[in-house]
């Protein structure tokens, strides 16, 4: 049996690492005092054959005075499903579960280049993303 969504790969759309107080702070205005912010967007082509999942992570590490913003987009093939609600559910839950380990790895690797203490993102329950 073929999976409903098939992962074709991901790309890093944006990666910003800074210790400076500059315009980058505008990205964190809505984050308030949280150390970690995660946002999810997803979409489907009109023919329901392809989907995208976009994960954006913003981190403020006050201990090391580091700010990181990362946007990763995953591309998925959709197989034999034309129910848009089910497609959205598969992309938001399963697509996020597939893409998130790459996000965790990128953040860990980039943060370890500047410090012996790599930033390790927590694991997440992606089933929460399927609730509207």
C-alpha positions as CSV (number, residue, x, y, z in Angstrom):
1,X,0.0,0.0,0.0
2,X,1.3,3.4,-1.0
3,X,1.6,6.1,1.7
4,X,-0.9,9.0,1.5
5,X,2.0,11.5,1.5
6,X,5.5,10.8,0.3
7,X,8.4,13.1,1.4
8,X,10.4,14.4,-1.5
9,X,12.8,16.5,0.4
10,X,13.2,19.9,2.1
11,X,14.9,23.2,1.6
12,X,16.1,25.8,4.0
13,X,14.3,29.0,3.0
14,X,15.7,31.2,5.8
15,X,18.4,30.8,8.4
16,X,19.5,33.7,10.6
17,X,21.9,33.5,13.5
18,X,22.8,36.6,15.4
19,X,24.1,38.0,18.7
20,X,23.5,41.6,17.7
21,X,20.7,43.8,18.7
22,X,19.4,45.1,15.3
23,X,16.4,44.8,12.9
24,X,16.4,41.1,13.6
25,X,14.5,41.9,16.9
26,X,11.5,42.8,14.8
27,X,11.1,39.1,14.1
28,X,10.8,38.4,17.8
29,X,8.3,41.1,18.7
30,X,5.4,38.7,18.9
31,X,7.4,36.1,20.7
32,X,7.3,38.1,24.0
33,X,9.4,36.3,26.6
34,X,9.3,32.8,25.2
35,X,12.5,31.1,24.4
36,X,11.1,29.1,21.6
37,X,8.4,29.8,19.0
38,X,7.2,27.3,16.4
39,X,4.8,28.1,13.6
40,X,3.4,25.8,10.9
41,X,1.9,26.5,7.5
42,X,0.9,24.1,4.8
43,X,-0.7,24.1,1.4
44,X,-1.8,21.9,-1.5
45,X,-1.8,22.3,-5.2
46,X,-5.2,22.6,-7.0
47,X,-5.0,19.1,-8.4
48,X,-4.3,17.7,-4.9
49,X,-1.1,16.0,-6.2
50,X,1.5,18.0,-4.2
51,X,1.8,19.6,-0.8
52,X,4.2,21.8,1.2
53,X,4.8,22.1,4.9
54,X,6.6,25.2,6.2
55,X,8.0,25.1,9.7
56,X,9.4,28.3,11.2
57,X,11.3,28.2,14.4
58,X,12.5,31.2,16.4
59,X,14.8,30.8,19.3
60,X,16.0,33.4,21.9
61,X,18.8,31.9,24.0
62,X,19.5,34.6,26.6
63,X,22.2,32.5,28.3
64,X,24.4,32.7,25.2
65,X,22.7,35.9,23.8
66,X,21.9,34.0,20.6
67,X,18.9,34.5,18.4
68,X,18.1,32.0,15.6
69,X,15.3,32.1,13.0
70,X,14.9,29.1,10.7
71,X,12.3,28.4,8.0
72,X,12.3,25.0,6.4
73,X,9.9,23.9,3.7
74,X,9.2,20.2,3.0
75,X,7.8,19.0,-0.4
76,X,5.4,16.1,-0.4
77,X,3.7,14.1,-3.1
78,X,0.0,13.2,-2.4
79,X,-1.2,9.8,-3.5
80,X,-4.8,9.0,-4.4
81,X,-6.6,11.3,-2.0
82,X,-8.9,14.1,-2.9
83,X,-10.4,14.9,0.5
84,X,-8.9,18.3,1.3
85,X,-9.5,17.9,5.0
86,X,-7.7,14.6,5.2
87,X,-4.9,16.0,3.1
88,X,-4.5,18.9,5.5
89,X,-4.5,16.5,8.4
90,X,-1.8,14.3,6.9
91,X,0.3,17.3,6.0
92,X,-0.1,19.0,9.4
93,X,0.5,15.9,11.5
94,X,2.6,13.5,9.4
95,X,4.4,16.2,7.4
96,X,5.4,18.0,10.5
97,X,6.6,14.7,12.1
98,X,8.7,14.0,9.0
99,X,10.2,17.6,8.8
100,X,10.8,18.4,12.5
101,X,13.8,16.1,13.0
102,X,15.6,18.0,10.2
103,X,14.7,21.3,11.9
104,X,16.1,20.0,15.3
105,X,19.3,18.8,13.6
106,X,19.9,22.1,11.8
107,X,19.4,24.2,15.0
108,X,21.6,21.8,16.9
109,X,24.4,22.0,14.3
110,X,24.3,25.7,13.8
111,X,24.2,26.5,17.5
112,X,27.1,24.2,18.2
113,X,29.3,26.1,15.8
114,X,29.4,29.1,18.2
115,X,29.3,27.4,21.5
116,X,30.2,24.0,23.1
117,X,26.5,23.9,24.3
118,X,24.3,23.0,21.3
119,X,20.7,24.1,21.4
120,X,18.5,21.0,21.5
121,X,14.9,21.5,20.6
122,X,12.4,19.5,22.5
123,X,10.4,16.7,20.9
124,X,6.9,17.6,20.0
125,X,3.6,15.8,19.7
126,X,2.6,16.6,16.1
127,X,-1.0,15.3,16.6
128,X,-1.7,18.6,18.2
129,X,-1.1,20.3,14.9
130,X,-4.1,18.4,13.4
131,X,-6.6,20.2,15.6
132,X,-8.2,23.2,14.1
